[in-house]
């Protein structure tokens, strides 16, 4: 009898976690785009938008981080779970520092606010990649 190998792709993460990660990533992208708009136009309202979008991204990223902690359970752990959780933690810390920078005067928040927004978005994007990385499961039957 020939042994067959069955390969299945498990779902990357829970749908609620996907909703939280997508929402946080969208708000973080909005923060980055608002910072770019402020750097080009010097309209103070763009910094206000960036501060509020960053605050919303912090809230959703914190909830997504808690959801990713559930994925660290030994029965649910996959290849990218630890990296996903660690990168979301780094992204949340950077976003918190970005919120502190955006709390300053508009002129004082640049260029550090823009640099932090780029770093937060890049880290969150890589963390999302590791969350959506498909897991191959299966074995010899």
N, CA, C and O atoms as CSV, one atom per row, in Angstrom:
chain,resi,resn,atom,element,x,y,z
A,1,UNK,N,N,0.834,-1.167,0.000
A,1,UNK,CA,C,0.000,0.000,0.000
A,1,UNK,C,C,0.891,1.246,0.000
A,1,UNK,O,O,1.876,1.316,0.735
A,2,UNK,N,N,0.542,2.197,-0.809
A,2,UNK,CA,C,1.304,3.432,-0.943
A,2,UNK,C,C,0.746,4.456,0.037
A,2,UNK,O,O,-0.463,4.674,0.113
A,3,UNK,N,N,1.643,5.070,0.775
A,3,UNK,CA,C,1.225,6.107,1.728
A,3,UNK,C,C,0.987,7.403,0.970
A,3,UNK,O,O,1.811,7.824,0.159
A,4,UNK,N,N,-0.131,8.018,1.241
A,4,UNK,CA,C,-0.431,9.304,0.608
A,4,UNK,C,C,-0.275,10.408,1.636
A,4,UNK,O,O,-0.583,10.248,2.817
A,5,UNK,N,N,0.203,11.505,1.152
A,5,UNK,CA,C,0.385,12.667,2.019
A,5,UNK,C,C,-0.733,13.644,1.704
A,5,UNK,O,O,-0.893,14.087,0.567
A,6,UNK,N,N,-1.495,13.968,2.721
A,6,UNK,CA,C,-2.584,14.915,2.555
A,6,UNK,C,C,-2.142,16.270,3.083
A,6,UNK,O,O,-1.723,16.389,4.234
A,7,UNK,N,N,-2.234,17.271,2.254
A,7,UNK,CA,C,-1.859,18.619,2.678
A,7,UNK,C,C,-3.116,19.473,2.713
A,7,UNK,O,O,-3.863,19.559,1.739
A,8,UNK,N,N,-3.325,20.092,3.846
A,8,UNK,CA,C,-4.446,20.999,4.007
A,8,UNK,C,C,-3.897,22.349,4.440
A,8,UNK,O,O,-2.829,22.444,5.044
A,9,UNK,N,N,-4.637,23.366,4.123
A,9,UNK,CA,C,-4.270,24.697,4.590
A,9,UNK,C,C,-5.256,25.103,5.677
A,9,UNK,O,O,-6.457,25.226,5.438
A,10,UNK,N,N,-4.729,25.305,6.860
A,10,UNK,CA,C,-5.570,25.730,7.975
A,10,UNK,C,C,-5.876,27.214,7.818
A,10,UNK,O,O,-5.100,27.945,7.202
A,11,UNK,N,N,-6.993,27.662,8.367
A,11,UNK,CA,C,-7.267,29.102,8.306
A,11,UNK,C,C,-6.168,29.874,9.018
A,11,UNK,O,O,-5.661,29.451,10.056
A,12,UNK,N,N,-5.817,30.991,8.451
A,12,UNK,CA,C,-4.694,31.770,8.984
A,12,UNK,C,C,-4.979,32.261,10.399
A,12,UNK,O,O,-4.151,32.081,11.292
A,13,UNK,N,N,-6.120,32.867,10.610
A,13,UNK,CA,C,-6.482,33.326,11.941
A,13,UNK,C,C,-7.981,33.501,12.012
A,13,UNK,O,O,-8.668,33.466,10.991
A,14,UNK,N,N,-8.481,33.687,13.203
A,14,UNK,CA,C,-9.919,33.802,13.433
A,14,UNK,C,C,-10.477,35.014,12.696
A,14,UNK,O,O,-9.785,36.026,12.585
A,15,UNK,N,N,-11.713,34.944,12.186
A,15,UNK,CA,C,-12.284,36.087,11.448
A,15,UNK,C,C,-12.366,37.376,12.269
A,15,UNK,O,O,-12.195,38.464,11.719
A,16,UNK,N,N,-12.623,37.271,13.567
A,16,UNK,CA,C,-12.658,38.483,14.395
A,16,UNK,C,C,-11.260,39.093,14.480
A,16,UNK,O,O,-11.099,40.313,14.436
A,17,UNK,N,N,-10.261,38.235,14.602
A,17,UNK,CA,C,-8.882,38.724,14.640
A,17,UNK,C,C,-8.519,39.374,13.310
A,17,UNK,O,O,-7.829,40.393,13.277
A,18,UNK,N,N,-8.985,38.782,12.216
A,18,UNK,CA,C,-8.726,39.372,10.893
A,18,UNK,C,C,-9.377,40.747,10.769
A,18,UNK,O,O,-8.788,41.667,10.201
A,19,UNK,N,N,-10.585,40.886,11.297
A,19,UNK,CA,C,-11.270,42.176,11.268
A,19,UNK,C,C,-10.504,43.215,12.076
A,19,UNK,O,O,-10.360,44.357,11.640
A,20,UNK,N,N,-10.016,42.832,13.240
A,20,UNK,CA,C,-9.266,43.766,14.085
A,20,UNK,C,C,-7.932,44.155,13.450
A,20,UNK,O,O,-7.542,45.322,13.471
A,21,UNK,N,N,-7.238,43.168,12.888
A,21,UNK,CA,C,-5.945,43.451,12.247
A,21,UNK,C,C,-6.151,44.354,11.028
A,21,UNK,O,O,-5.394,45.302,10.819
A,22,UNK,N,N,-7.169,44.060,10.233
A,22,UNK,CA,C,-7.442,44.894,9.057
A,22,UNK,C,C,-7.840,46.308,9.427
A,22,UNK,O,O,-7.416,47.266,8.780
A,23,UNK,N,N,-8.660,46.446,10.473
A,23,UNK,CA,C,-9.054,47.779,10.913
A,23,UNK,C,C,-7.882,48.574,11.462
A,23,UNK,O,O,-7.733,49.759,11.165
A,24,UNK,N,N,-7.049,47.918,12.264
A,24,UNK,CA,C,-5.879,48.601,12.817
A,24,UNK,C,C,-4.908,49.001,11.712
A,24,UNK,O,O,-4.350,50.098,11.730
A,25,UNK,N,N,-4.714,48.104,10.752
A,25,UNK,CA,C,-3.797,48.413,9.647
A,25,UNK,C,C,-4.329,49.575,8.811
A,25,UNK,O,O,-3.551,50.411,8.352
A,26,UNK,N,N,-5.642,49.633,8.610
A,26,UNK,CA,C,-6.240,50.738,7.851
A,26,UNK,C,C,-6.078,52.070,8.577
A,26,UNK,O,O,-5.766,53.085,7.954
A,27,UNK,N,N,-6.289,52.069,9.881
A,27,UNK,CA,C,-6.124,53.310,10.631
A,27,UNK,C,C,-4.666,53.748,10.686
A,27,UNK,O,O,-4.368,54.942,10.646
A,28,UNK,N,N,-3.765,52.784,10.776
A,28,UNK,CA,C,-2.333,53.117,10.780
A,28,UNK,C,C,-1.926,53.677,9.414
A,28,UNK,O,O,-1.127,54.611,9.338
A,29,UNK,N,N,-2.471,53.114,8.344
A,29,UNK,CA,C,-2.205,53.660,7.004
A,29,UNK,C,C,-2.767,55.065,6.880
A,29,UNK,O,O,-2.138,55.932,6.274
A,30,UNK,N,N,-3.949,55.301,7.448
A,30,UNK,CA,C,-4.518,56.647,7.439
A,30,UNK,C,C,-3.645,57.641,8.184
A,30,UNK,O,O,-3.509,58.792,7.771
A,31,UNK,N,N,-3.054,57.194,9.284
A,31,UNK,CA,C,-2.122,58.048,10.022
A,31,UNK,C,C,-0.929,58.430,9.159
A,31,UNK,O,O,-0.519,59.590,9.121
A,32,UNK,N,N,-0.379,57.440,8.468
A,32,UNK,CA,C,0.766,57.696,7.595
A,32,UNK,C,C,0.393,58.670,6.475
A,32,UNK,O,O,1.139,59.608,6.195
A,33,UNK,N,N,-0.741,58.452,5.843
A,33,UNK,CA,C,-1.151,59.338,4.744
A,33,UNK,C,C,-1.450,60.752,5.239
A,33,UNK,O,O,-1.165,61.723,4.538
A,34,UNK,N,N,-2.020,60.878,6.437
A,34,UNK,CA,C,-2.267,62.210,7.003
A,34,UNK,C,C,-0.955,62.921,7.336
A,34,UNK,O,O,-0.843,64.134,7.156
A,35,UNK,N,N,0.024,62.179,7.816
A,35,UNK,CA,C,1.333,62.784,8.074
A,35,UNK,C,C,2.003,63.233,6.781
A,35,UNK,O,O,2.634,64.289,6.738
A,36,UNK,N,N,1.868,62.439,5.741
A,36,UNK,CA,C,2.425,62.838,4.437
A,36,UNK,C,C,1.721,64.088,3.928
A,36,UNK,O,O,2.363,64.994,3.398
A,37,UNK,N,N,0.397,64.140,4.089
A,37,UNK,CA,C,-0.356,65.325,3.649
A,37,UNK,C,C,0.077,66.563,4.434
A,37,UNK,O,O,0.189,67.647,3.861
A,38,UNK,N,N,0.322,66.414,5.736
A,38,UNK,CA,C,0.778,67.557,6.519
A,38,UNK,C,C,2.176,67.993,6.093
A,38,UNK,O,O,2.464,69.187,6.022
A,39,UNK,N,N,3.041,67.022,5.808
A,39,UNK,CA,C,4.403,67.371,5.398
A,39,UNK,C,C,4.403,68.125,4.067
A,39,UNK,O,O,5.309,68.916,3.804
A,40,UNK,N,N,3.407,67.889,3.239
A,40,UNK,CA,C,3.352,68.571,1.935
A,40,UNK,C,C,2.616,69.905,1.995
A,40,UNK,O,O,2.974,70.836,1.274
A,41,UNK,N,N,1.589,70.014,2.847
A,41,UNK,CA,C,0.748,71.215,2.813
A,41,UNK,C,C,0.885,72.114,4.033
A,41,UNK,O,O,0.566,73.300,3.945
A,42,UNK,N,N,1.341,71.602,5.155
A,42,UNK,CA,C,1.444,72.328,6.425
A,42,UNK,C,C,0.088,72.816,6.937
A,42,UNK,O,O,0.021,73.799,7.675
A,43,UNK,N,N,-0.989,72.133,6.549
A,43,UNK,CA,C,-2.305,72.400,7.111
A,43,UNK,C,C,-2.411,71.645,8.434
A,43,UNK,O,O,-2.258,70.424,8.466
A,44,UNK,N,N,-2.667,72.356,9.506
A,44,UNK,CA,C,-2.639,71.764,10.831
A,44,UNK,C,C,-3.710,70.686,10.993
A,44,UNK,O,O,-3.541,69.775,11.803
A,45,UNK,N,N,-4.791,70.769,10.249
A,45,UNK,CA,C,-5.859,69.783,10.393
A,45,UNK,C,C,-5.380,68.373,10.061
A,45,UNK,O,O,-5.917,67.402,10.594
A,46,UNK,N,N,-4.375,68.242,9.186
A,46,UNK,CA,C,-3.858,66.910,8.851
A,46,UNK,C,C,-3.188,66.257,10.056
A,46,UNK,O,O,-3.276,65.041,10.229
A,47,UNK,N,N,-2.526,67.046,10.884
A,47,UNK,CA,C,-1.924,66.494,12.102
A,47,UNK,C,C,-3.011,66.059,13.079
A,47,UNK,O,O,-2.856,65.053,13.772
A,48,UNK,N,N,-4.114,66.814,13.140
A,48,UNK,CA,C,-5.229,66.405,13.992
A,48,UNK,C,C,-5.824,65.080,13.509
A,48,UNK,O,O,-6.124,64.198,14.314
A,49,UNK,N,N,-5.991,64.947,12.194
A,49,UNK,CA,C,-6.474,63.681,11.644
A,49,UNK,C,C,-5.520,62.544,11.994
A,49,UNK,O,O,-5.948,61.461,12.393
A,50,UNK,N,N,-4.230,62.803,11.839
A,50,UNK,CA,C,-3.238,61.765,12.121
A,50,UNK,C,C,-3.290,61.347,13.588
A,50,UNK,O,O,-3.183,60.160,13.896
A,51,UNK,N,N,-3.453,62.298,14.484
A,51,UNK,CA,C,-3.506,61.973,15.915
A,51,UNK,C,C,-4.730,61.117,16.231
A,51,UNK,O,O,-4.627,60.144,16.979
A,52,UNK,N,N,-5.890,61.471,15.669
A,52,UNK,CA,C,-7.102,60.688,15.935
A,52,UNK,C,C,-7.041,59.317,15.280
A,52,UNK,O,O,-7.462,58.332,15.886
A,53,UNK,N,N,-6.532,59.230,14.070
A,53,UNK,CA,C,-6.399,57.931,13.410
A,53,UNK,C,C,-5.416,57.038,14.167
A,53,UNK,O,O,-5.627,55.830,14.284
A,54,UNK,N,N,-4.351,57.636,14.675
A,54,UNK,CA,C,-3.382,56.864,15.458
A,54,UNK,C,C,-4.012,56.362,16.756
A,54,UNK,O,O,-3.747,55.235,17.175
A,55,UNK,N,N,-4.838,57.183,17.391
A,55,UNK,CA,C,-5.509,56.745,18.623
A,55,UNK,C,C,-6.452,55.574,18.340
A,55,UNK,O,O,-6.496,54.615,19.111
A,56,UNK,N,N,-7.196,55.646,17.255
A,56,UNK,CA,C,-8.063,54.531,16.877
A,56,UNK,C,C,-7.270,53.290,16.531
A,56,UNK,O,O,-7.663,52.178,16.884
A,57,UNK,N,N,-6.151,53.473,15.840
A,57,UNK,CA,C,-5.285,52.345,15.517
A,57,UNK,C,C,-4.690,51.708,16.754
A,57,UNK,O,O,-4.510,50.491,16.807
A,58,UNK,N,N,-4.379,52.537,17.764
A,58,UNK,CA,C,-3.872,52.000,19.035
A,58,UNK,C,C,-4.905,51.116,19.723
A,58,UNK,O,O,-4.567,50.056,20.250
A,59,UNK,N,N,-6.153,51.546,19.718
A,59,UNK,CA,C,-7.203,50.765,20.378
A,59,UNK,C,C,-7.398,49.423,19.660
A,59,UNK,O,O,-7.412,48.373,20.302
A,60,UNK,N,N,-7.548,49.456,18.335
A,60,UNK,CA,C,-7.756,48.212,17.593
A,60,UNK,C,C,-6.519,47.321,17.631
A,60,UNK,O,O,-6.640,46.097,17.688
A,61,UNK,N,N,-5.341,47.920,17.599
A,61,UNK,CA,C,-4.114,47.114,17.665
A,61,UNK,C,C,-3.961,46.453,19.029
A,61,UNK,O,O,-3.450,45.337,19.117
A,62,UNK,N,N,-4.395,47.123,20.093
A,62,UNK,CA,C,-4.326,46.514,21.426
A,62,UNK,C,C,-5.252,45.309,21.517
A,62,UNK,O,O,-4.882,44.281,22.085
A,63,UNK,N,N,-6.458,45.429,20.958
A,63,UNK,CA,C,-7.387,44.294,20.976
A,63,UNK,C,C,-6.860,43.170,20.088
A,63,UNK,O,O,-6.975,41.996,20.441
A,64,UNK,N,N,-6.283,43.520,18.942
A,64,UNK,CA,C,-5.689,42.504,18.064
A,64,UNK,C,C,-4.496,41.828,18.737
A,64,UNK,O,O,-4.263,40.635,18.541
A,65,UNK,N,N,-3.753,42.580,19.519
A,65,UNK,CA,C,-2.625,41.999,20.258
A,65,UNK,C,C,-3.116,40.994,21.295
A,65,UNK,O,O,-2.505,39.940,21.470
A,66,UNK,N,N,-4.206,41.306,21.981
A,66,UNK,CA,C,-4.782,40.359,22.936
A,66,UNK,C,C,-5.243,39.100,22.209
A,66,UNK,O,O,-5.035,37.990,22.699
A,67,UNK,N,N,-5.871,39.266,21.037
A,67,UNK,CA,C,-6.290,38.096,20.253
A,67,UNK,C,C,-5.090,37.276,19.803
A,67,UNK,O,O,-5.163,36.047,19.765
A,68,UNK,N,N,-3.999,37.928,19.466
A,68,UNK,CA,C,-2.817,37.179,19.035
A,68,UNK,C,C,-2.172,36.440,20.209
A,68,UNK,O,O,-1.497,35.430,20.007
A,69,UNK,N,N,-2.374,36.932,21.428
A,69,UNK,CA,C,-1.869,36.208,22.597
A,69,UNK,C,C,-2.586,34.874,22.774
A,69,UNK,O,O,-1.991,33.906,23.247
A,70,UNK,N,N,-3.874,34.820,22.393
A,70,UNK,CA,C,-4.600,33.552,22.448
A,70,UNK,C,C,-4.008,32.549,21.473
A,70,UNK,O,O,-4.065,31.343,21.710
A,71,UNK,N,N,-3.443,33.038,20.381
A,71,UNK,CA,C,-2.830,32.147,19.400
A,71,UNK,C,C,-1.529,31.535,19.868
A,71,UNK,O,O,-1.011,30.624,19.222
A,72,UNK,N,N,-0.985,32.015,20.984
A,72,UNK,CA,C,0.257,31.452,21.509
A,72,UNK,C,C,0.047,30.183,22.321
A,72,UNK,O,O,1.012,29.562,22.766
A,73,UNK,N,N,-1.207,29.796,22.517
A,73,UNK,CA,C,-1.482,28.536,23.222
A,73,UNK,C,C,-0.872,27.391,22.421
A,73,UNK,O,O,-0.926,27.403,21.191
A,74,UNK,N,N,-0.294,26.405,23.096
A,74,UNK,CA,C,0.397,25.321,22.367
A,74,UNK,C,C,-0.483,24.591,21.362
A,74,UNK,O,O,0.021,24.116,20.344
A,75,UNK,N,N,-1.775,24.488,21.619
A,75,UNK,CA,C,-2.640,23.772,20.684
A,75,UNK,C,C,-2.951,24.592,19.441
A,75,UNK,O,O,-3.364,24.026,18.429
A,76,UNK,N,N,-2.767,25.911,19.483
A,76,UNK,CA,C,-3.113,26.777,18.359
A,76,UNK,C,C,-1.890,27.398,17.693
A,76,UNK,O,O,-2.032,28.101,16.693
A,77,UNK,N,N,-0.710,27.158,18.214
A,77,UNK,CA,C,0.493,27.823,17.725
A,77,UNK,C,C,0.859,27.332,16.327
A,77,UNK,O,O,0.817,26.134,16.044
A,78,UNK,N,N,1.216,28.264,15.469
A,78,UNK,CA,C,1.675,27.956,14.116
A,78,UNK,C,C,3.064,28.554,13.926
A,78,UNK,O,O,3.653,29.096,14.861
A,79,UNK,N,N,3.576,28.448,12.706
A,79,UNK,CA,C,4.922,28.959,12.442
A,79,UNK,C,C,5.046,30.459,12.698
A,79,UNK,O,O,6.023,30.921,13.288
A,80,UNK,N,N,4.053,31.204,12.252
A,80,UNK,CA,C,4.168,32.647,12.321
A,80,UNK,C,C,3.507,33.286,13.516
A,80,UNK,O,O,3.505,34.512,13.628
A,81,UNK,N,N,2.940,32.494,14.422
A,81,UNK,CA,C,2.193,33.064,15.542
A,81,UNK,C,C,3.081,33.874,16.470
A,81,UNK,O,O,2.706,34.970,16.887
A,82,UNK,N,N,4.236,33.356,16.794
A,82,UNK,CA,C,5.129,34.069,17.719
A,82,UNK,C,C,5.636,35.358,17.076
A,82,UNK,O,O,5.686,36.403,17.724
A,83,UNK,N,N,6.013,35.280,15.795
A,83,UNK,CA,C,6.461,36.495,15.101
A,83,UNK,C,C,5.333,37.506,14.973
A,83,UNK,O,O,5.543,38.708,15.133
A,84,UNK,N,N,4.134,37.012,14.683
A,84,UNK,CA,C,2.988,37.914,14.565
A,84,UNK,C,C,2.742,38.646,15.880
A,84,UNK,O,O,2.549,39.862,15.889
A,85,UNK,N,N,2.749,37.921,16.973
A,85,UNK,CA,C,2.506,38.527,18.281
A,85,UNK,C,C,3.625,39.510,18.653
A,85,UNK,O,O,3.354,40.605,19.147
A,86,UNK,N,N,4.859,39.122,18.420
A,86,UNK,CA,C,5.990,40.005,18.757
A,86,UNK,C,C,5.983,41.270,17.903
A,86,UNK,O,O,6.243,42.362,18.406
A,87,UNK,N,N,5.685,41.125,16.615
A,87,UNK,CA,C,5.661,42.302,15.748
A,87,UNK,C,C,4.483,43.220,16.048
A,87,UNK,O,O,4.609,44.438,15.927
A,88,UNK,N,N,3.321,42.649,16.443
A,88,UNK,CA,C,2.203,43.506,16.839
A,88,UNK,C,C,2.539,44.265,18.112
A,88,UNK,O,O,2.134,45.416,18.276
A,89,UNK,N,N,3.278,43.626,19.016
A,89,UNK,CA,C,3.693,44.316,20.233
A,89,UNK,C,C,4.629,45.471,19.897
A,89,UNK,O,O,4.490,46.565,20.443
A,90,UNK,N,N,5.580,45.230,19.002
A,90,UNK,CA,C,6.497,46.300,18.578
A,90,UNK,C,C,5.720,47.416,17.880
A,90,UNK,O,O,5.975,48.595,18.125
A,91,UNK,N,N,4.775,47.049,17.013
A,91,UNK,CA,C,3.971,48.060,16.319
A,91,UNK,C,C,3.147,48.880,17.309
A,91,UNK,O,O,3.009,50.093,17.148
A,92,UNK,N,N,2.600,48.223,18.332
A,92,UNK,CA,C,1.801,48.951,19.312
A,92,UNK,C,C,2.669,49.919,20.112
A,92,UNK,O,O,2.256,51.049,20.372
A,93,UNK,N,N,3.859,49.489,20.500
A,93,UNK,CA,C,4.767,50.376,21.250
A,93,UNK,C,C,5.170,51.575,20.395
A,93,UNK,O,O,5.188,52.710,20.872
A,94,UNK,N,N,5.494,51.313,19.122
A,94,UNK,CA,C,5.846,52.421,18.222
A,94,UNK,C,C,4.655,53.355,17.999
A,94,UNK,O,O,4.828,54.572,17.921
A,95,UNK,N,N,3.451,52.794,17.896
A,95,UNK,CA,C,2.262,53.633,17.721
A,95,UNK,C,C,1.996,54.473,18.970
A,95,UNK,O,O,1.542,55.612,18.865
A,96,UNK,N,N,2.277,53.917,20.149
A,96,UNK,CA,C,2.128,54.695,21.379
A,96,UNK,C,C,3.124,55.856,21.408
A,96,UNK,O,O,2.772,56.975,21.780
A,97,UNK,N,N,4.361,55.583,21.014
A,97,UNK,CA,C,5.351,56.669,20.924
A,97,UNK,C,C,4.923,57.698,19.878
A,97,UNK,O,O,5.138,58.897,20.054
A,98,UNK,N,N,4.320,57.223,18.793
A,98,UNK,CA,C,3.824,58.127,17.754
A,98,UNK,C,C,2.693,58.999,18.307
A,98,UNK,O,O,2.599,60.177,17.960
A,99,UNK,N,N,1.840,58.439,19.155
A,99,UNK,CA,C,0.779,59.232,19.776
A,99,UNK,C,C,1.365,60.322,20.677
A,99,UNK,O,O,0.850,61.440,20.726
A,100,UNK,N,N,2.439,59.988,21.383
A,100,UNK,CA,C,3.086,61.000,22.222
A,100,UNK,C,C,3.708,62.107,21.378
A,100,UNK,O,O,3.668,63.277,21.758
A,101,UNK,N,N,4.280,61.742,20.241
A,101,UNK,CA,C,4.865,62.748,19.342
A,101,UNK,C,C,3.768,63.622,18.746
A,101,UNK,O,O,3.934,64.837,18.640
A,102,UNK,N,N,2.644,63.014,18.354
A,102,UNK,CA,C,1.551,63.790,17.765
A,102,UNK,C,C,0.818,64.647,18.796
A,102,UNK,O,O,0.034,65.518,18.421
A,103,UNK,N,N,1.056,64.419,20.072
A,103,UNK,CA,C,0.429,65.252,21.104
A,103,UNK,C,C,1.122,66.607,21.225
A,103,UNK,O,O,0.585,67.535,21.831
A,104,UNK,N,N,2.296,66.712,20.654
A,104,UNK,CA,C,3.008,67.988,20.690
A,104,UNK,C,C,2.397,68.968,19.688
A,104,UNK,O,O,1.429,68.651,18.996
A,105,UNK,N,N,2.970,70.138,19.628
A,105,UNK,CA,C,2.570,71.135,18.645
A,105,UNK,C,C,2.793,70.585,17.235
A,105,UNK,O,O,3.655,69.730,17.030
A,106,UNK,N,N,2.034,71.066,16.285
A,106,UNK,CA,C,2.103,70.535,14.926
A,106,UNK,C,C,3.510,70.660,14.341
A,106,UNK,O,O,4.008,69.724,13.716
A,107,UNK,N,N,4.147,71.808,14.540
A,107,UNK,CA,C,5.485,71.989,13.991
A,107,UNK,C,C,6.494,71.096,14.691
A,107,UNK,O,O,7.460,70.646,14.075
A,108,UNK,N,N,6.277,70.839,15.972
A,108,UNK,CA,C,7.224,70.035,16.739
A,108,UNK,C,C,7.089,68.539,16.460
A,108,UNK,O,O,7.989,67.762,16.779
A,109,UNK,N,N,5.976,68.142,15.870
A,109,UNK,CA,C,5.766,66.709,15.634
A,109,UNK,C,C,6.436,66.223,14.352
A,109,UNK,O,O,6.504,65.017,14.113
A,110,UNK,N,N,6.919,67.122,13.545
A,110,UNK,CA,C,7.579,66.716,12.304
A,110,UNK,C,C,9.075,66.902,12.432
A,110,UNK,O,O,9.492,67.853,13.093
A,111,UNK,N,N,9.892,66.085,11.862
A,111,UNK,CA,C,9.634,64.925,11.001
A,111,UNK,C,C,9.516,63.620,11.770
A,111,UNK,O,O,9.300,62.572,11.162
A,112,UNK,N,N,9.655,63.656,13.118
A,112,UNK,CA,C,9.631,62.418,13.883
A,112,UNK,C,C,8.291,61.705,13.777
A,112,UNK,O,O,8.259,60.475,13.766
A,113,UNK,N,N,7.187,62.436,13.700
A,113,UNK,CA,C,5.879,61.825,13.559
A,113,UNK,C,C,5.754,61.045,12.259
A,113,UNK,O,O,5.179,59.957,12.231
A,114,UNK,N,N,6.288,61.600,11.195
A,114,UNK,CA,C,6.250,60.920,9.900
A,114,UNK,C,C,7.131,59.673,9.909
A,114,UNK,O,O,6.745,58.633,9.375
A,115,UNK,N,N,8.296,59.775,10.506
A,115,UNK,CA,C,9.204,58.614,10.575
A,115,UNK,C,C,8.576,57.501,11.396
A,115,UNK,O,O,8.626,56.336,11.002
A,116,UNK,N,N,7.985,57.846,12.532
A,116,UNK,CA,C,7.332,56.836,13.361
A,116,UNK,C,C,6.120,56.230,12.656
A,116,UNK,O,O,5.857,55.036,12.799
A,117,UNK,N,N,5.385,57.034,11.902
A,117,UNK,CA,C,4.242,56.497,11.165
A,117,UNK,C,C,4.685,55.487,10.114
A,117,UNK,O,O,4.024,54.468,9.915
A,118,UNK,N,N,5.787,55.763,9.449
A,118,UNK,CA,C,6.317,54.808,8.470
A,118,UNK,C,C,6.750,53.519,9.167
A,118,UNK,O,O,6.463,52.424,8.682
A,119,UNK,N,N,7.435,53.645,10.295
A,119,UNK,CA,C,7.887,52.458,11.030
A,119,UNK,C,C,6.717,51.635,11.569
A,119,UNK,O,O,6.745,50.405,11.519
A,120,UNK,N,N,5.700,52.308,12.079
A,120,UNK,CA,C,4.531,51.597,12.602
A,120,UNK,C,C,3.827,50.856,11.474
A,120,UNK,O,O,3.464,49.691,11.632
A,121,UNK,N,N,3.630,51.519,10.334
A,121,UNK,CA,C,2.939,50.872,9.218
A,121,UNK,C,C,3.741,49.690,8.687
A,121,UNK,O,O,3.172,48.635,8.408
A,122,UNK,N,N,5.038,49.849,8.546
A,122,UNK,CA,C,5.861,48.740,8.040
A,122,UNK,C,C,5.835,47.550,8.999
A,122,UNK,O,O,5.721,46.403,8.568
A,123,UNK,N,N,5.940,47.826,10.289
A,123,UNK,CA,C,5.913,46.741,11.277
A,123,UNK,C,C,4.553,46.054,11.297
A,123,UNK,O,O,4.481,44.827,11.365
A,124,UNK,N,N,3.478,46.829,11.238
A,124,UNK,CA,C,2.142,46.246,11.248
A,124,UNK,C,C,1.882,45.448,9.975
A,124,UNK,O,O,1.200,44.424,10.019
A,125,UNK,N,N,2.412,45.898,8.848
A,125,UNK,CA,C,2.232,45.170,7.593
A,125,UNK,C,C,2.951,43.829,7.630
A,125,UNK,O,O,2.406,42.821,7.180
A,126,UNK,N,N,4.167,43.806,8.159
A,126,UNK,CA,C,4.910,42.549,8.281
A,126,UNK,C,C,4.220,41.628,9.294
A,126,UNK,O,O,4.169,40.415,9.089
A,127,UNK,N,N,3.693,42.193,10.379
A,127,UNK,CA,C,2.973,41.376,11.364
A,127,UNK,C,C,1.723,40.767,10.744
A,127,UNK,O,O,1.386,39.621,11.038
A,128,UNK,N,N,1.041,41.508,9.901
A,128,UNK,CA,C,-0.137,40.978,9.218
A,128,UNK,C,C,0.249,39.871,8.259
A,128,UNK,O,O,-0.491,38.898,8.108
A,129,UNK,N,N,1.385,40.001,7.614
A,129,UNK,CA,C,1.853,38.932,6.731
A,129,UNK,C,C,2.057,37.639,7.507
A,129,UNK,O,O,1.653,36.569,7.054
A,130,UNK,N,N,2.684,37.737,8.676
A,130,UNK,CA,C,2.913,36.523,9.459
A,130,UNK,C,C,1.621,35.946,10.023
A,130,UNK,O,O,1.539,34.742,10.266
A,131,UNK,N,N,0.621,36.777,10.232
A,131,UNK,CA,C,-0.666,36.262,10.689
A,131,UNK,C,C,-1.386,35.523,9.564
A,131,UNK,O,O,-2.087,34.543,9.817
A,132,UNK,N,N,-1.220,35.975,8.353
A,132,UNK,CA,C,-1.921,35.377,7.219
A,132,UNK,C,C,-1.102,34.306,6.515
A,132,UNK,O,O,-1.534,33.768,5.496
A,133,UNK,N,N,0.059,33.995,7.038
A,133,UNK,CA,C,0.923,32.988,6.439
A,133,UNK,C,C,0.247,31.624,6.573
A,133,UNK,O,O,-0.002,31.177,7.693
A,134,UNK,N,N,-0.056,30.950,5.456
A,134,UNK,CA,C,-0.787,29.687,5.570
A,134,UNK,C,C,0.066,28.592,6.202
A,134,UNK,O,O,1.279,28.524,6.001
A,135,UNK,N,N,-0.592,27.759,6.953
A,135,UNK,CA,C,0.063,26.663,7.644
A,135,UNK,C,C,-0.236,25.371,6.913
A,135,UNK,O,O,-1.397,25.069,6.636
A,136,UNK,N,N,0.775,24.619,6.604
A,136,UNK,CA,C,0.563,23.308,5.991
A,136,UNK,C,C,0.452,22.282,7.094
A,136,UNK,O,O,1.347,22.133,7.927
A,137,UNK,N,N,-0.651,21.587,7.083
A,137,UNK,CA,C,-0.841,20.515,8.054
A,137,UNK,C,C,-1.170,19.248,7.311
A,137,UNK,O,O,-1.464,19.279,6.116
A,138,UNK,N,N,-1.127,18.184,7.980
A,138,UNK,CA,C,-1.445,16.900,7.355
A,138,UNK,C,C,-0.345,15.909,7.667
A,138,UNK,O,O,0.625,16.233,8.353
A,139,UNK,N,N,-0.497,14.744,7.179
A,139,UNK,CA,C,0.514,13.740,7.450
A,139,UNK,C,C,0.299,12.526,6.573
A,139,UNK,O,O,-0.516,12.547,5.651
A,140,UNK,N,N,1.012,11.501,6.859
A,140,UNK,CA,C,0.935,10.263,6.087
A,140,UNK,C,C,-0.272,9.479,6.580
A,140,UNK,O,O,-0.461,9.280,7.780
A,141,UNK,N,N,-1.071,9.046,5.641
A,141,UNK,CA,C,-2.222,8.246,5.974
A,141,UNK,C,C,-2.004,6.810,5.601
A,141,UNK,O,O,-2.885,5.977,5.814
